[in-house]
Amino acid sequence: MTTTPALSPRAMMSLLVNASKAMDVLETALDLGLLDALEPGPVVLGELADRFDVRPLRLYKFLDCLESLGFVERKETGDDITGASYRAVPGLRAAVLAVVGPGSIERDRDRYPWRRLHGRLAESLRGEVGMTDDDFAWPPKTDEQTAAFERSMAVGLGPVLEVFGQHAGRLWTGRQRFLDVGGGDGTLAARVLADAPQLRADVYNLPAVAPLVEQTRAGCVDPGRLGFVGGDFFAEPLPTGYDTIAFVRVLHDWPNEVSRMLVEKAYAALPPGGQLLICEEFRTPDRLAMQFFWSYFLIGVDTCVSRLREVSYYTGLLTGIGFERIEVLPGGWELVTARKPAG
Ligand SMILES: C[S@@+](CC[C@H](N)C(=O)[O-])C[C@H]1O[C@@H](n2cnc3c(N)ncnc32)[C@H](O)[C@@H]1O
């Protein structure tokens, strides 16, 4: 299937201003079952109209909406529109379901008070308007904020769980103790334990997060192997005794000098031959699009950087600090692995 060429700015603006209508089309296509029919395609319009008991000419216009979004490809060989054939781009149904169905990241993000900035972005850019600590504090200040934020993070952990699972064999063979720095509510650590029966994992996080990790322990495959170490990575060195340390969606929250400081602390804490793992959404057009909510919302938050970096930034940083055997493992999100020299 050919990929749709990038739209002109004018055409893109027309789609954006009609975004809520586009969502209406997509949700309807999902609910009717049209996406199930279109994705394996090609399927001709007359047959679709019969199958879904809709009027062909109306369906033609409906499918034009999907085509304008780049979501279906159409072949029309003659004047009879009922002979036009359609096929949806691969993954469309799953993508629509991910956004409008249960567990939607977008719906979770919509709970944040982004409306405080809406229509007032110019003032926000000048620093006259922004989130108060009650709206959104970074790092979270109250127990409620902590719980809400960590829950939000766990909702978007899918690509991380996937890439850690995909490479479990090579990550954990011969490893005994894993420290997940800024490891949220422990969802990743718990998942890793399911893949590595010999491993013990600790989440290192601000003390306020302890009760959330405790809840995760309860549902963990082997609660005895999941622990929590309360601490503040600004105030102290990272704890020692772990042969693997991970930063997952932690470094991108901070400016370069802070992320360097954290990676240096990990280097100091690891034993010779120890393994460092970095996973976050390294910058690509797709991931920047997925990050749109945070890019917008965090305009009003000075304490959080939210910086999608290219993977080459991290490979360069790791080399500079002295790590070796730096690899970028493939996945929905890539996983960077590196070793502290054994000698
Ligand atoms: C963006 S979240 C990522 C959570 C988790 N790794 C994930 O990907 O779902 C950043 C994490 O860093 C933790 N954190 C922030 N400041 C910290 C600090 N000073 N010391 C330790 N952890 C901190 C937060 O509590 C949070 O769990």
The ligand as a MOL file (V3000), in Angstrom:
LIG
                    3D

  0  0  0     0  0            999 V3000
M  V30 BEGIN CTAB
M  V30 COUNTS 27 29 0 0 0
M  V30 BEGIN ATOM
M  V30 1 C 7.6330 10.1410 34.1730 0
M  V30 2 S 7.5880 9.1460 35.5830 0 CHG=1
M  V30 3 C 8.0690 7.5660 34.9700 0
M  V30 4 C 7.5860 6.4470 35.8360 0
M  V30 5 C 7.9160 5.0560 35.2890 0
M  V30 6 N 9.3250 4.8380 35.1320 0
M  V30 7 C 7.1870 4.8490 33.9860 0
M  V30 8 O 7.7880 4.9210 32.9120 0
M  V30 9 O 5.9620 4.6260 34.0410 0 CHG=-1
M  V30 10 C 9.0200 9.7090 36.4810 0
M  V30 11 C 9.2650 9.0010 37.7910 0
M  V30 12 O 10.3880 9.6290 38.4420 0
M  V30 13 C 10.0890 9.7130 39.8350 0
M  V30 14 N 10.8860 10.7940 40.4390 0
M  V30 15 C 10.7570 12.1240 40.1930 0
M  V30 16 N 11.6460 12.8100 40.9470 0
M  V30 17 C 12.3380 11.8850 41.6560 0
M  V30 18 C 13.3950 11.9830 42.5920 0
M  V30 19 N 13.8900 13.1750 42.9510 0
M  V30 20 N 13.8980 10.8410 43.1260 0
M  V30 21 C 13.3740 9.6360 42.7650 0
M  V30 22 N 12.3830 9.4810 41.8620 0
M  V30 23 C 11.8680 10.6020 41.3300 0
M  V30 24 C 8.5960 10.0130 39.8430 0
M  V30 25 O 8.0200 9.7640 41.1050 0
M  V30 26 C 8.1070 9.0700 38.7560 0
M  V30 27 O 7.8620 7.7660 39.2570 0
M  V30 END ATOM
M  V30 BEGIN BOND
M  V30 1 1 1 2
M  V30 2 1 2 3
M  V30 3 1 2 10
M  V30 4 1 3 4
M  V30 5 1 4 5
M  V30 6 1 5 6
M  V30 7 1 5 7
M  V30 8 2 7 8
M  V30 9 1 7 9
M  V30 10 1 10 11
M  V30 11 1 11 12
M  V30 12 1 11 26
M  V30 13 1 12 13
M  V30 14 1 13 14
M  V30 15 1 13 24
M  V30 16 1 14 15
M  V30 17 1 14 23
M  V30 18 2 15 16
M  V30 19 1 16 17
M  V30 20 1 17 18
M  V30 21 2 17 23
M  V30 22 1 18 19
M  V30 23 2 18 20
M  V30 24 1 20 21
M  V30 25 2 21 22
M  V30 26 1 22 23
M  V30 27 1 24 25
M  V30 28 1 24 26
M  V30 29 1 26 27
M  V30 END BOND
M  V30 END CTAB
M  END
